[in-house]
């Protein structure tokens, strides 16, 4: 089961997450986000969380599926 969810997310929805990350970063920059923490509910495998974390601040990613939460910490 674990491999199945990872494959579905990365191959089927990875581009969506990367596009959402770019949009989220633009919004954070526009509003003048100060250092702090962003919470990513439904983080999936952490694609968006990683992009935001690398660019501007700390991120706490949470997902209902334990399998995806494990992947997001890799």
C-alpha positions as YAML, in Angstrom:
chain: A
units: angstrom
residues:
- id: 1
  name: UNK
  ca: [0.00, 0.00, 0.00]
- id: 2
  name: UNK
  ca: [2.81, 2.42, 0.89]
- id: 3
  name: UNK
  ca: [4.42, 2.39, -2.57]
- id: 4
  name: UNK
  ca: [1.04, 2.80, -4.25]
- id: 5
  name: UNK
  ca: [0.23, 6.11, -2.53]
- id: 6
  name: UNK
  ca: [3.71, 7.49, -3.12]
- id: 7
  name: UNK
  ca: [3.54, 6.65, -6.81]
- id: 8
  name: UNK
  ca: [0.04, 8.12, -7.20]
- id: 9
  name: UNK
  ca: [1.03, 11.37, -5.50]
- id: 10
  name: UNK
  ca: [4.35, 11.92, -7.20]
- id: 11
  name: UNK
  ca: [3.42, 10.82, -10.68]
- id: 12
  name: UNK
  ca: [-0.22, 11.87, -10.73]
- id: 13
  name: UNK
  ca: [-0.27, 15.04, -8.64]
- id: 14
  name: UNK
  ca: [3.33, 16.19, -8.28]
- id: 15
  name: UNK
  ca: [2.92, 18.89, -10.94]
- id: 16
  name: UNK
  ca: [-0.18, 20.19, -9.16]
- id: 17
  name: UNK
  ca: [1.76, 20.43, -5.89]
- id: 18
  name: UNK
  ca: [4.68, 22.19, -7.58]
- id: 19
  name: UNK
  ca: [2.31, 24.70, -9.20]
- id: 20
  name: UNK
  ca: [0.59, 25.29, -5.88]
- id: 21
  name: UNK
  ca: [3.98, 25.84, -4.25]
- id: 22
  name: UNK
  ca: [4.88, 28.54, -6.75]
- id: 23
  name: UNK
  ca: [1.53, 30.26, -6.17]
- id: 24
  name: UNK
  ca: [1.88, 29.99, -2.38]
- id: 25
  name: UNK
  ca: [5.38, 31.51, -2.49]
- id: 26
  name: UNK
  ca: [4.12, 34.42, -4.59]
- id: 27
  name: UNK
  ca: [1.32, 35.06, -2.08]
- id: 28
  name: UNK
  ca: [3.70, 34.89, 0.90]
- id: 29
  name: UNK
  ca: [6.07, 37.34, -0.76]
- id: 30
  name: UNK
  ca: [3.21, 39.67, -1.75]
- id: 31
  name: UNK
  ca: [1.87, 39.91, 1.80]
- id: 32
  name: UNK
  ca: [5.37, 40.35, 3.21]
- id: 33
  name: UNK
  ca: [5.48, 37.13, 5.19]
- id: 34
  name: UNK
  ca: [7.69, 37.42, 8.25]
- id: 35
  name: UNK
  ca: [9.75, 34.52, 9.62]
- id: 36
  name: UNK
  ca: [7.60, 31.96, 11.33]
- id: 37
  name: UNK
  ca: [5.85, 28.72, 10.58]
- id: 38
  name: UNK
  ca: [3.45, 27.75, 7.81]
- id: 39
  name: UNK
  ca: [1.17, 24.75, 8.38]
- id: 40
  name: UNK
  ca: [0.46, 22.62, 5.31]
- id: 41
  name: UNK
  ca: [-2.66, 20.58, 6.02]
- id: 42
  name: UNK
  ca: [-3.01, 17.69, 3.61]
- id: 43
  name: UNK
  ca: [0.67, 17.92, 2.71]
- id: 44
  name: UNK
  ca: [0.74, 14.71, 0.70]
- id: 45
  name: UNK
  ca: [4.33, 13.72, 0.13]
- id: 46
  name: UNK
  ca: [5.58, 17.18, 1.08]
- id: 47
  name: UNK
  ca: [6.32, 18.70, -2.34]
- id: 48
  name: UNK
  ca: [4.68, 22.04, -1.47]
- id: 49
  name: UNK
  ca: [6.02, 21.96, 2.11]
- id: 50
  name: UNK
  ca: [9.58, 21.44, 0.90]
- id: 51
  name: UNK
  ca: [9.39, 24.29, -1.61]
- id: 52
  name: UNK
  ca: [8.03, 26.74, 0.97]
- id: 53
  name: UNK
  ca: [10.49, 25.57, 3.61]
- id: 54
  name: UNK
  ca: [13.46, 25.95, 1.26]
- id: 55
  name: UNK
  ca: [12.36, 29.43, 0.21]
- id: 56
  name: UNK
  ca: [10.97, 31.33, 3.16]
- id: 57
  name: UNK
  ca: [10.21, 29.64, 6.46]
- id: 58
  name: UNK
  ca: [9.61, 26.57, 8.58]
- id: 59
  name: UNK
  ca: [6.74, 24.32, 7.58]
- id: 60
  name: UNK
  ca: [4.76, 21.76, 9.53]
- id: 61
  name: UNK
  ca: [3.22, 19.30, 7.08]
- id: 62
  name: UNK
  ca: [0.31, 17.13, 8.23]
- id: 63
  name: UNK
  ca: [-1.49, 14.46, 6.24]
- id: 64
  name: UNK
  ca: [-4.24, 12.00, 7.11]
- id: 65
  name: UNK
  ca: [-2.47, 9.13, 5.42]
- id: 66
  name: UNK
  ca: [0.37, 8.00, 7.63]
- id: 67
  name: UNK
  ca: [2.22, 6.68, 4.60]
- id: 68
  name: UNK
  ca: [2.41, 10.11, 2.98]
- id: 69
  name: UNK
  ca: [3.43, 11.74, 6.27]
- id: 70
  name: UNK
  ca: [6.38, 9.39, 6.47]
- id: 71
  name: UNK
  ca: [7.39, 10.28, 2.93]
- id: 72
  name: UNK
  ca: [7.17, 14.01, 3.63]
- id: 73
  name: UNK
  ca: [9.79, 13.70, 6.39]
- id: 74
  name: UNK
  ca: [12.32, 12.06, 4.06]
...
